[in-house]
């Protein structure tokens, strides 16, 4: 793979913006669904969700930049969703493995998992929309 | 006269994402507590 031929800047900037937005949106969605009752102060969570979202977004954006030319879909939005959901699934499968190894430390929660899956779809949509804006 | 740095950044952040997602205190002390709510909300297993 030729690393210099990849539009990293576009992926990183789109991912960063999408990730921060997504972090705030995830907090709002969870407040509405009530799937998890927050245990932290609002300001602490704003920082954590912004940071966590930004990291998730930049990684997804970087993966999209590296793979969008080889993914077998026409729609850029669909490619972004596939990358975002794929990344979440890899992490979640790792979580299943950890849960099997240390069940006292890692508990599985069905509703939180469903919410996380839906949020990964939202991340892909945000990333795809911001990618289309272009940041060159 | 050249790609690698952004790729290294993405790999480093992917490693950070794993640490955040699983709350790996053994690698970054305090990360479990700092991202506790985040992990639950995005559906990662947690205690």
Backbone of each chain as ProteinMPNN parsed JSONL, in Angstrom:
{"seq_chain_A": "XXXXXXXXXXXXXXXXXXXXXXXXXXXXXXXXXXXXXXXXXXXXXXXXXXXXXXXXXXXXXXXXXXXXXXXXXXXXXXXXXXXXXXXXXXXXXXXXXXXXXXXXXXXXXXXXXXXXXXXXXXXXXXXXXXXXXXXX", "coords_chain_A": {"N_chain_A": [[0.843, -1.197, 0.0], [0.59, 2.177, -0.91], [1.449, 4.633, 1.13], [1.627, 7.39, 0.863], [-0.205, 8.054, -1.016], [-2.632, 8.24, 0.148], [-5.394, 10.071, 1.37], [-4.901, 11.304, 4.083], [-5.301, 13.588, 5.668], [-7.903, 14.473, 5.162], [-9.401, 12.318, 6.166], [-8.612, 12.299, 8.871], [-9.336, 14.874, 9.844], [-12.112, 14.959, 9.253], [-12.869, 12.747, 10.76], [-12.156, 13.55, 13.347], [-13.871, 15.757, 13.837], [-16.378, 14.52, 13.432], [-16.229, 12.6, 15.432], [-16.128, 14.043, 17.883], [-18.592, 15.381, 17.794], [-20.194, 13.113, 17.734], [-19.664, 12.002, 20.232], [-20.929, 13.812, 21.97], [-23.516, 13.481, 21.044], [-23.932, 10.8, 21.666], [-24.043, 10.923, 24.445], [-26.41, 12.394, 24.719], [-28.274, 10.68, 23.484], [-28.134, 8.475, 25.206], [-29.139, 9.636, 27.509], [-31.78, 9.979, 26.794], [-32.599, 7.313, 26.203], [-31.97, 6.001, 28.557], [-30.492, 3.742, 29.019], [-28.053, 3.382, 30.333], [-27.396, 4.47, 33.553], [-25.954, 7.411, 34.347], [-22.884, 7.763, 36.117], [-21.105, 9.688, 36.609], [-20.078, 13.171, 36.94], [-21.557, 15.776, 34.934], [-19.744, 17.495, 33.555], [-17.363, 16.041, 33.655], [-18.113, 13.854, 32.128], [-18.626, 15.111, 29.677], [-16.046, 15.803, 28.896], [-14.875, 13.218, 28.805], [-16.469, 11.874, 26.901], [-16.108, 13.497, 24.681], [-13.363, 13.193, 24.247], [-13.104, 10.361, 24.005], [-14.853, 9.958, 21.847], [-13.544, 11.477, 19.889], [-11.158, 10.03, 19.563], [-12.14, 7.54, 18.65], [-13.405, 8.489, 16.329], [-11.262, 9.585, 14.789], [-9.689, 7.319, 14.342], [-11.534, 5.77, 12.887], [-11.894, 7.52, 10.725], [-9.301, 7.565, 9.667], [-9.063, 4.884, 8.9], [-11.065, 4.83, 6.989], [-9.998, 6.601, 5.102], [-7.821, 5.081, 4.293], [-9.003, 2.85, 3.162], [-11.155, 3.441, 1.477], [-10.973, 3.418, -1.285], [-10.783, 0.805, -1.996], [-12.901, -0.564, -0.928], [-15.838, -2.45, -1.662], [-18.151, -0.855, -2.405], [-20.374, 1.607, -3.764], [-21.41, 3.964, -2.662], [-20.165, 6.565, -0.679], [-21.043, 7.168, 1.846], [-22.058, 4.728, 2.711], [-19.686, 3.262, 2.771], [-18.359, 4.586, 4.856], [-20.055, 3.967, 6.977], [-19.782, 1.18, 7.05], [-17.056, 0.94, 7.733], [-17.034, 2.22, 10.246], [-18.914, 0.717, 11.78], [-17.701, -1.751, 11.521], [-15.289, -1.333, 12.903], [-16.301, -0.894, 15.485], [-17.472, -3.41, 15.908], [-15.225, -5.104, 15.918], [-13.967, -4.22, 18.257], [-15.991, -4.89, 20.037], [-16.168, -7.665, 19.789], [-13.679, -8.302, 20.779], [-14.232, -7.548, 23.365], [-16.05, -9.528, 24.084], [-14.369, -11.722, 24.158], [-12.661, -10.931, 26.255], [-14.557, -10.854, 28.264], [-15.193, -13.514, 28.464], [-12.806, -14.467, 29.437], [-12.424, -13.031, 31.806], [-14.935, -12.949, 33.54], [-15.844, -11.781, 35.91], [-14.903, -9.255, 35.787], [-15.571, -8.107, 33.324], [-18.664, -7.428, 32.292], [-21.444, -8.376, 30.265], [-23.89, -6.464, 28.593], [-26.968, -6.477, 27.194], [-28.776, -4.432, 26.216], [-27.157, -2.164, 26.274], [-25.262, -2.965, 24.452], [-26.792, -3.099, 22.092], [-27.452, -0.395, 21.896], [-24.89, 0.663, 21.552], [-24.222, -0.46, 19.088], [-26.096, 0.792, 17.384], [-25.248, 3.41, 17.753], [-22.772, 3.257, 16.532], [-23.536, 3.096, 13.896], [-24.539, 5.652, 13.612], [-22.185, 7.108, 13.958], [-20.812, 6.367, 11.61], [-22.476, 7.546, 9.703], [-22.241, 10.287, 10.331], [-19.477, 10.582, 9.902], [-19.265, 9.955, 7.171], [-20.832, 12.014, 6.072], [-19.364, 14.292, 6.819], [-16.95, 13.737, 5.591], [-17.638, 14.036, 2.926], [-17.852, 16.764, 2.808], [-15.251, 17.579, 2.607], [-11.888, 18.388, 3.406], [-9.564, 19.733, 2.452]], "CA_chain_A": [[0.0, 0.0, 0.0], [1.349, 3.421, -0.969], [0.909, 5.472, 2.208], [1.567, 8.805, 0.477], [-1.35, 8.26, -1.903], [-3.858, 8.239, 0.956], [-5.771, 11.413, 1.832], [-4.988, 11.181, 5.541], [-5.802, 14.819, 6.288], [-9.36, 14.476, 5.054], [-9.923, 11.314, 7.094], [-8.344, 12.679, 10.264], [-10.147, 16.052, 10.207], [-13.524, 14.542, 9.254], [-13.034, 11.836, 11.893], [-12.072, 14.321, 14.598], [-15.121, 16.519, 13.999], [-17.476, 13.557, 13.582], [-16.073, 11.921, 16.72], [-16.521, 14.935, 18.987], [-20.058, 15.512, 17.669], [-20.772, 11.813, 18.077], [-19.556, 11.847, 21.681], [-22.021, 14.593, 22.588], [-24.772, 12.844, 20.635], [-24.036, 9.555, 22.435], [-24.519, 11.313, 25.78], [-27.819, 12.796, 24.59], [-29.056, 9.467, 23.186], [-28.208, 7.67, 26.428], [-30.03, 10.337, 28.444], [-33.15, 9.694, 26.34], [-32.915, 5.878, 26.316], [-31.813, 5.566, 29.947], [-29.861, 2.418, 29.034], [-27.071, 3.39, 31.424], [-27.553, 5.622, 34.448], [-24.637, 8.028, 34.479], [-22.315, 7.768, 37.465], [-20.117, 10.768, 36.675], [-20.583, 14.534, 36.773], [-21.77, 16.133, 33.525], [-18.523, 18.064, 32.976], [-16.418, 14.925, 33.49], [-18.574, 13.062, 30.986], [-18.43, 15.877, 28.432], [-14.627, 15.627, 28.548], [-14.613, 11.816, 28.468], [-17.15, 11.514, 25.65], [-15.452, 14.245, 23.599], [-12.065, 12.551, 24.004], [-13.346, 9.013, 23.487], [-15.44, 10.1, 20.512], [-12.506, 11.971, 18.972], [-10.239, 8.915, 19.279], [-12.898, 6.615, 17.797], [-13.635, 9.147, 15.041], [-10.015, 9.711, 14.013], [-9.313, 5.97, 13.889], [-12.477, 5.416, 11.809], [-11.576, 8.383, 9.579], [-8.051, 7.071, 9.09], [-9.357, 3.617, 8.216], [-11.844, 5.166, 5.789], [-9.051, 7.173, 4.138], [-6.943, 4.021, 3.793], [-9.713, 1.736, 2.51], [-12.355, 3.801, 0.697], [-10.794, 3.122, -2.715], [-10.83, -0.646, -2.243], [-14.158, -1.14, -0.431], [-16.675, -2.745, -2.831], [-19.441, -0.159, -2.399], [-20.316, 2.861, -4.507], [-21.732, 5.098, -1.804], [-19.164, 6.914, 0.334], [-21.726, 7.09, 3.141], [-22.106, 3.298, 3.067], [-18.312, 2.878, 3.121], [-18.076, 5.139, 6.187], [-20.836, 3.189, 7.945], [-19.154, -0.149, 7.14], [-15.802, 1.096, 8.487], [-17.354, 2.575, 11.627], [-19.539, -0.443, 12.429], [-16.673, -2.793, 11.555], [-14.371, -1.012, 14.005], [-17.027, -1.145, 16.739], [-17.643, -4.864, 16.048], [-13.927, -5.678, 16.31], [-13.801, -3.909, 19.685], [-17.013, -5.623, 20.801], [-15.761, -9.077, 19.794], [-12.599, -8.335, 21.769], [-14.898, -7.481, 24.666], [-16.621, -10.858, 24.357], [-13.221, -12.563, 24.535], [-12.258, -10.502, 27.603], [-15.628, -11.245, 29.177], [-15.041, -14.953, 28.671], [-11.591, -14.704, 30.228], [-12.571, -12.408, 33.134], [-16.359, -12.592, 33.66], [-16.087, -10.949, 37.097], [-14.465, -7.887, 35.488], [-16.248, -7.59, 32.132], [-20.041, -7.91, 32.181], [-22.119, -8.062, 29.005], [-25.222, -5.884, 28.765], [-27.595, -6.546, 25.868], [-29.32, -3.141, 25.767], [-26.017, -1.271, 26.012], [-24.652, -3.444, 23.203], [-27.66, -2.631, 20.997], [-27.278, 1.056, 21.801], [-23.563, 0.887, 20.984], [-24.28, -0.796, 17.657], [-26.821, 1.878, 16.708], [-24.381, 4.596, 17.786], [-21.715, 3.091, 15.524], [-24.178, 3.471, 12.626], [-24.596, 7.121, 13.627], [-20.812, 7.575, 13.715], [-20.539, 6.195, 10.184], [-23.251, 8.554, 8.964], [-21.584, 11.583, 10.567], [-18.168, 10.555, 9.245], [-19.495, 10.027, 5.724], [-21.34, 13.355, 5.731], [-18.273, 15.261, 6.964], [-15.958, 13.405, 4.554], [-18.118, 14.629, 1.674], [-17.588, 18.208, 2.867], [-13.868, 17.769, 2.159], [-11.079, 19.25, 4.281], [-8.228, 19.837, 1.845]], "C_chain_A": [[0.88, 1.249, 0.0], [0.756, 4.423, 0.025], [0.778, 6.931, 1.806], [0.379, 9.095, -0.432], [-2.675, 8.338, -1.171], [-4.134, 9.655, 1.46], [-6.008, 11.391, 3.343], [-5.66, 12.394, 6.175], [-7.328, 14.844, 6.297], [-9.983, 13.514, 6.063], [-9.776, 11.73, 8.542], [-9.229, 13.85, 10.691], [-11.634, 15.691, 10.269], [-13.803, 13.646, 10.46], [-13.034, 12.563, 13.224], [-13.38, 15.068, 14.86], [-16.306, 15.581, 14.237], [-17.434, 12.912, 14.964], [-16.514, 12.774, 17.897], [-18.044, 15.131, 18.982], [-20.756, 14.245, 18.144], [-20.736, 11.576, 19.589], [-20.681, 12.574, 22.401], [-23.37, 13.947, 22.288], [-25.004, 11.554, 21.426], [-24.541, 9.84, 23.849], [-26.01, 11.64, 25.741], [-28.711, 11.577, 24.362], [-29.223, 8.628, 24.45], [-29.113, 8.315, 27.473], [-31.486, 10.033, 28.1], [-33.509, 8.223, 26.577], [-32.851, 5.393, 27.764], [-31.182, 4.19, 30.067], [-28.832, 2.318, 30.157], [-27.26, 4.649, 32.256], [-26.164, 6.172, 34.757], [-24.167, 8.069, 35.927], [-21.334, 8.917, 37.664], [-20.799, 12.125, 36.542], [-20.645, 14.873, 35.283], [-20.481, 16.631, 32.868], [-17.476, 16.977, 32.717], [-16.806, 14.101, 32.263], [-18.417, 13.798, 29.659], [-16.986, 15.718, 27.959], [-14.345, 14.202, 28.07], [-15.235, 11.442, 27.125], [-16.55, 12.261, 24.456], [-14.134, 13.569, 23.228], [-12.243, 11.168, 23.385], [-13.909, 9.05, 22.077], [-14.405, 10.535, 19.493], [-11.545, 10.845, 18.587], [-10.908, 7.912, 18.334], [-13.064, 7.205, 16.39], [-12.385, 9.221, 14.182], [-9.555, 8.342, 13.505], [-10.226, 5.536, 12.734], [-12.181, 6.232, 10.549], [-10.301, 7.945, 8.882], [-8.258, 5.776, 8.328], [-10.144, 3.863, 6.931], [-10.922, 5.724, 4.7], [-8.214, 6.07, 3.483], [-7.682, 2.992, 2.942], [-10.814, 2.152, 1.534], [-12.216, 3.499, -0.799], [-10.928, 1.63, -3.018], [-12.112, -1.301, -1.719], [-15.141, -1.302, -1.594], [-18.072, -2.121, -2.779], [-19.281, 1.146, -3.161], [-20.449, 4.062, -3.577], [-20.653, 5.328, -0.749], [-19.759, 6.798, 1.735], [-21.767, 5.641, 3.635], [-20.716, 2.801, 3.479], [-17.971, 3.35, 4.538], [-18.809, 4.348, 7.266], [-20.206, 1.809, 8.143], [-17.87, -0.084, 7.97], [-16.089, 1.331, 9.966], [-17.949, 1.394, 12.399], [-18.521, -1.578, 12.548], [-15.705, -2.586, 12.706], [-15.03, -1.308, 15.351], [-17.166, -2.656, 16.981], [-16.348, -5.546, 16.482], [-13.69, -5.452, 17.802], [-14.766, -4.743, 20.535], [-16.678, -7.109, 20.889], [-14.591, -9.273, 20.759], [-13.158, -8.311, 23.178], [-15.507, -8.811, 25.066], [-15.515, -11.809, 24.822], [-12.771, -12.231, 25.962], [-13.279, -10.946, 28.643], [-15.555, -12.739, 29.476], [-13.865, -15.27, 29.578], [-11.728, -14.174, 31.654], [-14.016, -11.977, 33.358], [-16.672, -11.718, 34.872], [-15.726, -9.489, 36.822], [-15.251, -7.281, 34.328], [-17.632, -8.208, 31.997], [-20.635, -7.487, 30.847], [-23.501, -7.495, 29.317], [-25.866, -5.758, 27.389], [-28.059, -5.174, 25.369], [-28.205, -2.139, 25.45], [-25.324, -1.667, 24.71], [-25.464, -2.979, 21.997], [-27.501, -1.129, 20.786], [-25.929, 1.393, 21.153], [-23.53, 0.606, 19.491], [-24.969, 0.324, 16.866], [-25.975, 3.154, 16.668], [-23.242, 4.476, 16.771], [-22.257, 3.388, 14.122], [-24.224, 4.995, 12.492], [-23.209, 7.707, 13.342], [-20.464, 7.485, 12.231], [-21.242, 7.248, 9.34], [-22.621, 9.938, 9.106], [-20.257, 11.665, 9.818], [-18.315, 10.692, 7.729], [-19.935, 11.415, 5.283], [-20.215, 14.387, 5.794], [-17.156, 15.003, 5.949], [-16.34, 14.079, 3.241], [-17.883, 16.135, 1.63], [-16.184, 18.508, 2.346], [-13.121, 18.726, 3.056], [-9.672, 19.361, 3.727], [-7.778, 21.284, 1.738]], "O_chain_A": [[1.802, 1.367, 0.808], [-0.311, 4.989, -0.215], [-0.074, 7.645, 2.334], [-0.004, 10.253, -0.603], [-3.726, 8.486, -1.796], [-3.227, 10.349, 1.918], [-7.143, 11.451, 3.816], [-6.474, 12.263, 7.09], [-7.957, 15.187, 7.298], [-10.962, 13.846, 6.731], [-10.687, 11.544, 9.348], [-9.808, 13.826, 11.777], [-12.331, 16.064, 11.212], [-14.845, 13.769, 11.104], [-13.811, 12.237, 14.122], [-13.926, 15.019, 15.962], [-17.13, 15.814, 15.122], [-18.472, 12.701, 15.591], [-17.193, 12.289, 18.802], [-18.695, 15.058, 20.024], [-21.762, 14.293, 18.853], [-21.674, 11.013, 20.155], [-21.305, 12.036, 23.315], [-24.247, 13.873, 23.149], [-26.134, 11.251, 21.811], [-25.362, 9.096, 24.386], [-26.773, 11.221, 26.611], [-29.773, 11.454, 24.971], [-30.313, 8.131, 24.734], [-29.779, 7.615, 28.237], [-32.32, 9.853, 28.986], [-34.587, 7.919, 27.087], [-33.585, 4.484, 28.153], [-31.316, 3.536, 31.101], [-28.748, 1.301, 30.845], [-27.281, 5.759, 31.724], [-25.32, 5.494, 35.344], [-24.938, 8.367, 36.84], [-20.796, 9.099, 38.756], [-21.941, 12.222, 36.094], [-19.888, 14.331, 34.478], [-20.163, 16.233, 31.747], [-16.791, 16.99, 31.694], [-15.954, 13.704, 31.467], [-18.111, 13.185, 28.637], [-16.732, 15.524, 26.771], [-13.668, 13.999, 27.062], [-14.603, 10.773, 26.308], [-16.49, 11.723, 23.35], [-13.825, 13.394, 22.05], [-11.62, 10.842, 22.375], [-13.499, 8.273, 21.215], [-14.38, 10.033, 18.369], [-11.163, 10.721, 17.423], [-10.313, 7.49, 17.342], [-12.886, 6.509, 15.391], [-12.437, 8.952, 12.982], [-9.088, 8.221, 12.372], [-9.756, 5.001, 11.73], [-12.214, 5.701, 9.439], [-10.224, 7.95, 7.653], [-7.703, 5.585, 7.246], [-9.926, 3.199, 5.918], [-11.046, 5.37, 3.528], [-7.934, 6.114, 2.285], [-7.075, 2.333, 2.097], [-11.357, 1.3, 0.83], [-13.217, 3.344, -1.499], [-11.161, 1.242, -4.163], [-12.384, -2.461, -2.027], [-15.27, -0.401, -2.423], [-19.062, -2.789, -3.077], [-18.194, 1.723, -3.204], [-19.709, 5.04, -3.685], [-20.275, 4.411, -0.021], [-19.086, 6.389, 2.681], [-21.542, 5.365, 4.814], [-20.584, 2.017, 4.419], [-17.371, 2.612, 5.319], [-18.26, 4.087, 8.337], [-20.106, 1.325, 9.271], [-17.626, -0.95, 8.81], [-15.464, 0.72, 10.834], [-17.541, 1.108, 13.525], [-18.485, -2.282, 13.557], [-15.339, -3.534, 13.402], [-14.413, -1.891, 16.242], [-17.0, -3.128, 18.106], [-16.366, -6.455, 17.311], [-13.272, -6.359, 18.522], [-14.407, -5.235, 21.605], [-16.877, -7.738, 21.928], [-14.518, -10.279, 21.466], [-12.632, -8.966, 24.078], [-15.488, -9.184, 26.239], [-15.701, -12.592, 25.752], [-12.532, -13.127, 26.772], [-12.925, -11.357, 29.748], [-15.822, -13.173, 30.596], [-13.907, -16.205, 30.377], [-11.22, -14.779, 32.598], [-14.309, -10.782, 33.367], [-17.662, -10.987, 34.863], [-16.181, -8.59, 37.53], [-15.564, -6.091, 34.338], [-17.761, -9.376, 31.631], [-20.372, -6.389, 30.356], [-24.196, -7.992, 30.203], [-25.377, -5.028, 26.528], [-27.771, -4.796, 24.234], [-28.294, -1.373, 24.492], [-24.859, -0.81, 23.959], [-24.903, -2.522, 21.001], [-27.426, -0.65, 19.654], [-25.839, 2.29, 20.315], [-22.897, 1.331, 18.723], [-24.484, 0.746, 15.815], [-25.984, 3.884, 15.677], [-22.798, 5.481, 16.214], [-21.523, 3.874, 13.262], [-23.985, 5.551, 11.421], [-23.072, 8.671, 12.588], [-19.891, 8.416, 11.664], [-20.675, 7.775, 8.384], [-22.483, 10.67, 8.125], [-19.947, 12.674, 9.186], [-17.584, 11.447, 7.088], [-19.48, 11.931, 4.262], [-20.119, 15.256, 4.927], [-16.494, 15.938, 5.5], [-15.49, 14.621, 2.534], [-17.733, 16.716, 0.555], [-15.948, 19.546, 1.727], [-13.655, 19.77, 3.431], [-8.697, 19.114, 4.438], [-6.68, 21.555, 1.252]]}, "seq_chain_B": "XXXXXXXXXXXXXXXXXXXXXXXXXXXXXXXXXXXXXXXXXXXXXXX", "coords_chain_B": {"N_chain_B": [[10.303, 14.784, -1.661], [7.55, 12.657, 1.908], [2.877, 10.428, 4.454], [3.854, 8.226, 6.209], [3.863, 9.226, 8.903], [1.11, 10.073, 9.484], [-0.057, 7.531, 9.315], [1.188, 6.199, 11.416], [0.188, 7.725, 13.506], [-2.554, 7.031, 13.381], [-2.423, 4.295, 13.991], [-1.386, 4.447, 16.585], [-3.485, 5.804, 17.866], [-5.466, 3.913, 17.535], [-4.57, 1.959, 19.245], [-4.857, 3.395, 21.609], [-7.621, 3.576, 21.606], [-8.362, 0.948, 22.092], [-7.378, 0.683, 24.701], [-9.002, 2.557, 26.037], [-11.554, 1.486, 25.476], [-11.593, -0.939, 26.843], [-10.841, -0.236, 29.325], [-8.163, -0.414, 30.372], [-6.426, -0.373, 32.958], [-3.987, -1.379, 33.706], [-2.251, -0.632, 31.766], [-2.652, 2.134, 31.282], [-2.923, 3.862, 34.039], [-5.897, 4.717, 35.792], [-7.534, 5.051, 33.607], [-9.721, 3.406, 33.425], [-11.611, 4.333, 35.275], [-11.932, 6.976, 34.389], [-13.142, 6.767, 31.859], [-15.417, 5.345, 32.344], [-18.32, 5.671, 32.167], [-18.523, 6.258, 29.46], [-17.69, 3.857, 28.217], [-19.761, 2.095, 28.967], [-21.988, 3.313, 27.723], [-21.375, 3.111, 24.991], [-21.58, 0.449, 24.66], [-19.619, -1.4, 25.38], [-18.225, -4.174, 27.207], [-18.195, -4.043, 30.763], [-17.459, -3.439, 34.249]], "CA_chain_B": [[11.535, 14.207, -1.134], [6.862, 11.365, 1.868], [2.445, 9.04, 4.45], [4.139, 7.361, 7.353], [3.472, 9.819, 10.192], [-0.331, 9.914, 9.742], [-0.355, 6.108, 9.539], [1.638, 5.904, 12.785], [-0.798, 8.387, 14.381], [-3.779, 6.222, 13.388], [-2.132, 3.056, 14.729], [-1.277, 4.833, 17.997], [-4.827, 6.108, 18.376], [-6.199, 2.635, 17.592], [-4.118, 1.351, 20.501], [-5.528, 4.176, 22.662], [-9.047, 3.213, 21.58], [-8.452, -0.352, 22.775], [-7.167, 0.949, 26.138], [-10.217, 3.236, 26.524], [-12.72, 0.603, 25.336], [-11.56, -2.018, 27.825], [-10.453, 0.32, 30.626], [-6.962, -1.162, 30.755], [-5.662, 0.35, 33.983], [-2.627, -1.922, 33.803], [-1.426, 0.083, 30.78], [-2.791, 3.564, 31.614], [-3.638, 3.949, 35.323], [-6.97, 5.713, 35.88], [-8.353, 5.12, 32.388], [-10.977, 2.678, 33.665], [-12.541, 5.231, 35.966], [-12.162, 8.19, 33.587], [-14.022, 6.492, 30.713], [-16.376, 4.334, 32.796], [-19.644, 5.89, 31.571], [-18.353, 6.183, 28.001], [-17.651, 2.445, 27.817], [-21.108, 1.537, 29.114], [-22.906, 3.907, 26.738], [-21.094, 2.615, 23.632], [-21.871, -0.981, 24.597], [-18.487, -2.279, 25.677], [-18.412, -4.835, 28.496], [-17.571, -3.277, 31.839], [-18.034, -3.814, 35.544]], "C_chain_B": [[11.16, 13.102, -0.166], [6.609, 10.857, 3.275], [2.617, 8.304, 5.756], [3.637, 7.94, 8.674], [1.967, 9.728, 10.462], [-0.708, 8.459, 10.016], [0.039, 5.695, 10.954], [0.668, 6.509, 13.798], [-2.067, 7.537, 14.504], [-3.57, 4.935, 14.189], [-2.044, 3.346, 16.234], [-2.632, 5.113, 18.615], [-5.69, 4.849, 18.453], [-5.843, 1.894, 18.881], [-4.779, 2.067, 21.689], [-7.0, 3.8, 22.762], [-9.278, 1.874, 22.284], [-8.332, -0.149, 24.289], [-8.414, 1.585, 26.751], [-11.396, 2.259, 26.553], [-12.764, -0.491, 26.397], [-11.126, -1.536, 29.211], [-9.214, -0.346, 31.188], [-6.068, -0.343, 31.687], [-4.215, -0.127, 34.079], [-1.685, -1.223, 32.823], [-1.447, 1.587, 31.058], [-3.596, 3.673, 32.91], [-4.692, 5.06, 35.315], [-7.903, 5.745, 34.69], [-9.702, 4.421, 32.591], [-12.026, 3.593, 34.281], [-12.912, 6.433, 35.089], [-13.172, 7.953, 32.462], [-15.105, 5.463, 31.055], [-17.739, 4.481, 32.113], [-19.593, 5.747, 30.051], [-18.418, 4.735, 27.521], [-19.031, 1.805, 27.893], [-22.024, 2.011, 27.99], [-22.65, 3.363, 25.338], [-21.138, 1.088, 23.558], [-20.706, -1.913, 24.811], [-18.705, -2.944, 27.038], [-17.613, -4.127, 29.58], [-18.128, -3.778, 33.162], [-18.357, -2.571, 36.343]], "O_chain_B": [[12.039, 12.463, 0.412], [6.038, 9.781, 3.449], [1.65, 7.818, 6.343], [3.047, 7.22, 9.48], [1.574, 9.343, 11.563], [-1.573, 8.184, 10.848], [-0.677, 4.941, 11.613], [0.361, 5.894, 14.819], [-2.589, 7.35, 15.603], [-4.434, 4.534, 14.97], [-2.562, 2.586, 17.052], [-2.903, 4.713, 19.747], [-6.544, 4.731, 19.332], [-6.7, 1.284, 19.52], [-5.206, 1.427, 22.649], [-7.559, 3.714, 23.856], [-10.274, 1.697, 22.986], [-9.089, -0.736, 25.063], [-8.837, 1.209, 27.844], [-12.144, 2.208, 27.529], [-13.843, -0.921, 26.806], [-11.052, -2.324, 30.154], [-9.205, -0.791, 32.335], [-5.097, 0.285, 31.263], [-3.329, 0.627, 34.481], [-0.47, -1.218, 33.02], [-0.402, 2.238, 31.071], [-4.824, 3.585, 32.881], [-4.426, 6.185, 34.892], [-8.951, 6.39, 34.74], [-10.704, 4.811, 31.99], [-13.18, 3.616, 33.855], [-14.07, 6.851, 35.056], [-13.967, 8.838, 32.147], [-15.642, 4.796, 30.17], [-18.253, 3.518, 31.544], [-20.502, 5.187, 29.437], [-19.106, 4.421, 26.549], [-19.427, 1.062, 26.995], [-22.743, 1.217, 27.383], [-23.593, 3.17, 24.57], [-20.784, 0.497, 22.537], [-20.782, -3.092, 24.465], [-19.307, -2.342, 27.928], [-16.495, -3.668, 29.344], [-19.152, -4.461, 33.192], [-18.85, -2.67, 37.466]]}, "name": "protein", "num_of_chains": 2, "seq": "XXXXXXXXXXXXXXXXXXXXXXXXXXXXXXXXXXXXXXXXXXXXXXXXXXXXXXXXXXXXXXXXXXXXXXXXXXXXXXXXXXXXXXXXXXXXXXXXXXXXXXXXXXXXXXXXXXXXXXXXXXXXXXXXXXXXXXXXXXXXXXXXXXXXXXXXXXXXXXXXXXXXXXXXXXXXXXXXXXXXXXX"}
